[in-house]
Amino acid sequence: MTGIETMRAMAKKIAVPFVEKIDDAMLDAVLVKIVPVDWARDRAVLPVRHGGTIRIATADPAAIQPLDDLGVLLRVEPLPLLAPREEILRAIEHCYFERDDGSRAAMSAMAEADGDETAAPRSDDLLRASANAPATQFINSILLDALKQRASDVHIEPFESKLRLRFRVDGFLYEQTAPPKQLEAAITSRIKVMAKLDIAEKRLPQDGMVKVRVGEREIDIRVSTVPVAEGERIVLRLLNREAMALPLTDLGMPEDILEQFKTLLQEPNGIILVTGPTGSGKTTTLYAALQQMDTEHRNILTIEDPIEYQLPDIGQIQVKPKIGLTFAQGLRHILRQDPDVVFVGEIRDQETAEIALRASLTGHLVFATLHTNDATSAIVRLGDMGLERYLISAAIRGVMAQRLVRKLCPHCRKPTGRARSPSAPHPDAERRGEPPRPTSEFIAVGCEKCLGGYRGRTGLYELLIADAEMQEAIRSNATAAALRELGLKRGMHTLSASGLDLVRRGETSMDELVRSVGTDILRPAM
């Protein structure tokens, strides 16, 4: 018999209900409010609602003491519910994560507390918030709230008479309940202690890192403090490893672009560029690409600023300009480490660009990011940096331009009710490889399951393949416009085309597409 079958037979024998899975509907955050998370974990017990009554989920009905303790604590009869231990532990993490302690209670505790909180003990698990000192409890509650809302950044901004707290969710900042101004010093000091920064230094910017856990999930937090007129402005970047470790198939690439990009990954040498503005998902795309590689038989090294996610079986180097470890310097040393594949976090100057290109011409496959608006502009940017066109032509294998757009909430989106004339496209739409304009579209409404009618993001992609004809055009000093024309003739899928496909399928709105790719797409026919 399997373990599940054994437990089911045991439950039948002792006349106790058995569940193989603890559903979310059985969890009640109110029941665990006064139960310390470590106590529940150690004993693998959790109060749940089952069949209209409160029961204690346990994997060992013979362990009577934890059941009795919970019965006394909750003032209920300790009725057992048998469930697998692993399932109970999973439910504990989920229930305590969803528990709505909120930051208001933490702020009240801080306002009532006396003394210096800067020496408060550090906690590496945000679910232990209730056991910590008020300043720690407040910061933990803020971070938990941010993670629940899928925030990528937390902004704490001081003004003359108030503190402002904002979360960045899906690329937009949303204001949260603000802590009292008098708690500013305690909050700032506590964050600096967590990030191992100098709490006495208030005149210079500082950067640091914090590692915290939410149950078994580990979150890296990049901390930045900058002195402003009314105090110190703090930004916490939440680097969720699960979000950064997405496979290529989960990034929202159209099927044809995905297949072409996978083909590029099989090149033995050359350089592959991913371009776009800050926050467009370039690093996530390249991390997904690197994880497709054969790390057992290939030596893969990266140079980054910062390292946003530690990739298994891949050597990663952090840029440290203060001690002379720049992208260019680090790249030189990487090439002495016998690499097969090299990832350069960002090409910022001519020196880095030239080393990367020459490395790609000497048997290495090089990935790099660049800040340009579209794929063809990346070629021109490298030329503007001082690189010879014949070098670029010989090295380049492909350029991916990308953006992130918010997705319409499927629960509340609605059709506009007005038809768009399909006979009035952009005058260059056909030449630019764009599909027909949508004849109807959906708009954002807003409900309790989303923020302003949007939830989550997906990518827009434009992939330029440097085949023989494209390489010849690059070598001939063709302009960005000429390169784009050639790319379109050879089937390049544009950012606008990707966006219009999403609008047509109701996954995003035209307003969001315009915000991402610009108003050029709205120009009427001439």
N, C-alpha and C positions, 0 to 999 in steps of 0.2 A: 504493500500500500504506500502511496505517496504521503508526504507530510500533510497535505490538505485533507486527503481522505481519512487519515488517522485522526486529525482534529475534528472532522465532521462526525466520525464514529464516537469519539469521546464526548462531544457535545450532546449527541443523541442519548448516550448512556447516562449522563448526569442531568439530562433534561434542561440544558442551557442552550439558548439560541446561538447559532453560528453564522458568521458572515465571512465570505472570502475576500470581499472588498468593502472598505468603509467609504460610503458615498459622501459627497460634500453636504448633502441634505441632512446627514446624521450629525455633522459637526456644529457646535454651538460655541462661539467665542466667549459668551457670557459664562459658560460653565468652567472654562479654564482660567478665568481672570484672576482667581486667587490661588491657582495651582502653579508653583514654580516649574518652569520648563525643564530644568535639570532633574528635578524629582520625577516628573512624568517620564522623561527619557530613561533614567536609570532603572525604573521599575516596569517600563513598557506598559503603562496603563493610561487610559484616556476616557473621561466621561463623555458619553455621546447620547443622542436621542434615537431610540429605536422602538418602533411599535407604540408610539405615544407615551413612552416612559423614559426616564433617565437610567441608563445602564453604564457599567464600567467595562470598557473593552479591555480584555486581557488575553494573553497567550497561555497563561498558567493559572487555571482556576484554583489550584491547590495553594497558591500564595494568597492567603486570606488577609494578611496585615495591610497591604496597600489598598485593598478593597474597603476594609473597615476604615482606614484613615480618610479615604476620599468620601466615604459615606458620612463621617462626622463632619468633615470640612464643608461638604455641600448640603448637609442636613437632609439626606435622602437615604432610603434603604439601598445598600450596595448590591444591586442586582448585577451579576456578571453577564458579559457578552463575549463569547469566544471568537477570536480572530487571529490570523497569523501575526507573529511578532513583527516581521518586516512591514506589514501593512499598517500596524498600529504606529510604528515609528514614523512611517511616511505621513500618516494622518496627523501625528503630533506636530511635525514640521509645518504642514499646510495650515493647520488650525491656528497655531501660534503666529504664523506669518500674517494670516488674515485678521487676527485679533485687532480690534480698533481701539488701541490704547490712546492714539492721537497725540499730537504735540501739545494740546492745551493743558492736559493733566500734568505733563512734564514741566510746562512753563509755570503752572501754579506751584508745583513743588519747588522749583528754583526760586520763585519769588518769596516763598516762605523760608527757604534755607538760609542759614547764616554761614559765614566763614568763606575761606578761599577754596574754590572747587578745582583749581588747576592741578592739585595733587591727587585728584580722585583716581581710584584704580581703573586701569584700562580694561575694557571688555572686548574680546574678539568676536563675540556672538551677539548680534543685534536682538535676538529673541530673549536675552537675559535682561532686557531693559528694566524690568520692575525691581530687580535686585541691586541696581546701581545707584550711585549718588545722583542728585538732581541734574547737574550739568551733563553728565554722561547719559542719563536717561533722556534728556531733551534731544541731544544730538542723535542718539540711537533712534528715537521716535521719528525725527526728521528724515533720517536715511531710510527707515522702513516705509514711511509714507511715500518717499520718492520712488522706491523700488516697486511698491504696489501700483503706482501710477505710471510705471515704465519710463521714468525720467532718466535722461542721459546726463543732466547737470543740475546742481543745486546752487542758486545764487543767493548770497546773504549780503545785502547792500545797506550801508549806514547812511542816514540823512540827519539833518539837524535835530529833528524831533521824533524820528521813528526809525525802525529797522524794517526793511522790506525783504520778504522771502519769496523766491520764485523758483519754479521747477521748469526745466525745458523738456517738453514731451513732444515727440514727433517733429522736432525742429522749431517749435514755438514755445515762448515763455508764458507760463500761467502763474498768476499771483496766488499765494497761499496765506493762511492765517499768520499774521506777523507776530513775532515775539516782542515783548515790551522793550523799549529802548534801554532801560536800566540793566537788562541782562546781556547787553552787548559785550562787555568786558569778559564775563564768564564764558560766553559762547565762543568768542574769539580765542581765548586762552585754552579752552578745552580742545578745540580743533587743532591748535598748534601743538599741544602736547601729544595728541594722537598721531600727528604727522611728523613728530620729532623736529619741529621748527623752534627757533629762538623766540620765546614768548616776550622777551624784553625788547626785541627789535621791532619797532613800529614805523620806522622811517623808510625802510627798503622793502621791495617785493621779495617774497620767499615762495619756494616750491617744495613740495614734499609728497610722500605716498603713504597711504594707510591700507592695510588689509583687514577686512572684516568678514564675518561669516553670518549667513542666515541659515541656521541648521547646518546641513552638509554642503551648502552652496557658498563658494568663496567669491567675494567681490573686491576688486582693487579700486581704490579711490585716489585720484590725482588731486592734490590740494594746491591752490594758488591764492596767495594773499597779495594785495596791492594797496598801498596807502593812498587814501583819497582825503578830500577836505574834511570830512566828518568822522574819520576813523579808518578802518581797514576793510576793504571789500574782499570777500571770500567767494571763490568758485570751487565747487567740488565736482569733478568729472567722475561719474560712476562707470567703471569699465566692467561690464557684465560679461564674463567669459563665455557664458552660454550663447549670448547674442553675437559675440565675435567669432564663434566657432561654427558658423553656418556652412553647410555644404553649398557648392555652386548651384545646385538645382533649386535651392530655397531662396535665391536672391531675386527672383522675378525676371530673369532674362528671357526674352523670346526664344523659342526653340531653335531658330536658325542661328541666332547670335551665340547661343550656348554651345551649339555644335562647332561653330567656327572657332570660338574661344578655346574649347577643349583641344581642337586641332593645333592651335598655336602653342599650347602647353607641351606638345610633343616635339617641338623644335629642339634640335640639339644645341643651338647657339642663337645669338641675336638678342635684341632688346625688345621688350613688350612694355608699353607705357599705358598707365591708367590715369586719366586726367579728369579734372572737375574742381569746383570750389571746395573750400573747407566744409566738412560735414556732409559730403556727397556719397560717402560709403566706399571711398577708394581702398582704404586699408582692409576693410572687411572683404572686398572682392579679391584682393591679392592674398589675404590669409586663406580664403577658401581655395584659391588656386594652388597655393603651396601645399595645402593638405591633400591635394590630388596627386602630389608627386610621390615617387618611390623613394622614401627616406631610408630604406634599408640598403639600397645600392647606390644612392647618390648623396653627395655631401652638399647640404643646403645651408647657407649662412645669410643672415640679414644684418643690416645696420639701420637703426630706427631712432626716432626722437618724438615721443617716447615709445618704449615697448608696451603696446596696448594689451597684448595677450600672449602668454607663453605657449608656443607651439611645440607639441611633442616631437622629439627626435630632430629638432632643428636648432642650430646655434644662432643665438640672437645677441647683438651687440647694441648697447645703449650709447647714443652720442653724448659726449661730455665736453662741450666747448671750453669750459673753464680750465681744463687741464690739457687742452689741445687736441682732444679726440673729436674731430669734425667728421662730417660725412666723407669728405675727400680723404682724410687721413685714415679713417677706419676702413674705407674701401680699399686703399692700398694694402693694408695689412690682411684684409680678407682674401685678397688675391694670392697671398703667400700661404694660405691655408688649404690649397688644392681643392677649391670649390667646384661643383658642377653647376649649381644654381645660386644666384645672388639676388637678394632683394634690397634695393636702396629705398629707404623710407620716403625721401623727397630729393629731387634734383633742384638745388637752389642756386647754383652758380656754375660758371664755365668749367672750373676745375673738376667738380663732381661729375658734370655731364660728360666731359672728355674721358675721364677714367672709366665711367660706366660704359660708354660706347666702345672704347678700345678693348675693354674686358669682354664685351659681347663679340668682338671680332677675333678673339683668341681662344674660342672654344667654350665660352661660358654662356649660359642662358641667364639674362639679366631682366629682372622686373623692377620698375621704378614708377613713382608718381610725379605728376607735374600739374601746376595750376594753370589750366587754359580752359576756355569755354567750350571748345569742341575738339574733335579728333584731329582735323587737319591743322588747326592752329598750333598743335604741339610740335609739328614738324618745323613750322616757321619759328616758333619760340627757341628751339634748339639752334637754329641758324642765327637768330638774334643774339644768342649767348656767345657766338664766335666759333661755333663748330662748322667745319667744312661740310658742304652738302654731299660730297662724295662719301664722307664717313657716315653721315646719317643714312644715306641711301643703302649703303652696304650693311648697316647694323640693324635697321628697323625691320621688325617682323609684323607688328600690328599696334594700333592705338585704340584704346577703349575710352570713350568719354561717357560720363554718367552723371545722373542727378537722382535725388530722392524726392518723391512726391507722397503726400499723405493720401491714404485710402479712405474712401467714403465708408461711413458706418453702414453695414448691411441691414441694421435694424431700423434705421430712421431715414435713410436716403429716400428721395422721391423725385419723380420726373418733373421737369420744369413745366410741362404742359404746353410748351410752345415748340413749334417746329423750326429748325434752322434750314435755310435754303441750301441744298447741296450744290447749287449752281454758282455759288460765290466763294470759291476757294481762294487761297493765296495765289497770286498770279504765277508764281514759280512752283506751285505745289507738285505738279506732275514731274517737272524737271528735278525737284528736290527729293523725289522718291516718297512723297507723303501719300497716305491713303485718302480717300474722299473724306471731307469733313462730316462729323456725325450729324444726322438729321434730327436727333433729339439727344438730350443728355439728362443726367441726374444732378441734383444739387444737395448740399449739406443742410441738415435740419438741426440735429442735436437731440440727444436723449441721455438717460442715466448711464448708458453703457459706453459713451464716447465723450470726446471733448470737442464741442462746436461742430458736431456732425462728422468728425473724422476719427479713425482709430487705426494706428499702425501706419507703416510706410512701405513702399515698394520702389523699385528702381526703374529709371529710364536709361536706355543704353544705346550707344552709337559706336559701331566697330568698323574701323578702317583696316583693311588687310593690305599689307605692302607686298603685292605680287610684283612680277617683273615689270609690268607697264607702269605701276605706281612708283617703283624704285627709279625707273628711268626719268619720270616726271620730277621726282625729288632731286635727282642729280642735275637736272636741267634748270634748277632754280625756279620752278613753277610757284606761283603765288598760292596762298591759302584757298582763294576762290577757285583757281584752276584745279588744285588738288581735290577740292570738294566736288567739282563737276565730274572729274574722272571717277571719284569714288562712287558717286551716284549712278554713273553709267554702268559701273561694275557691281551694282546691287547693294551698296551701303545702306543700311537701315539707320535713319536719323533719330535724334532725340525727339523731334517733333512727331515723327511717325510713331515712335513707341508711345508717346503721350496720348496721341489721338486714338490709338488702339485701346488704351485704358479707358479713355472717356467713352468710347463706343460701347465697351463692355460694362460700363457703369461702375468701374472700380475707383475712378477719381473724377473730379469735376474740371470743367474748363477753366474756372477761376484758379484752381490749384495748378493746372498745367501752365497757365500764363505766369503765375508767380515763380514757377521753376525755370521755364525756358525763355520767358520774356514775351513782350507784346507783339513781336514780329509775326507770330502765328495768326494774329487777329487781323492783319491788314486785308482790306477788301480787294476784290479784283479791280484792276485798273482799266 
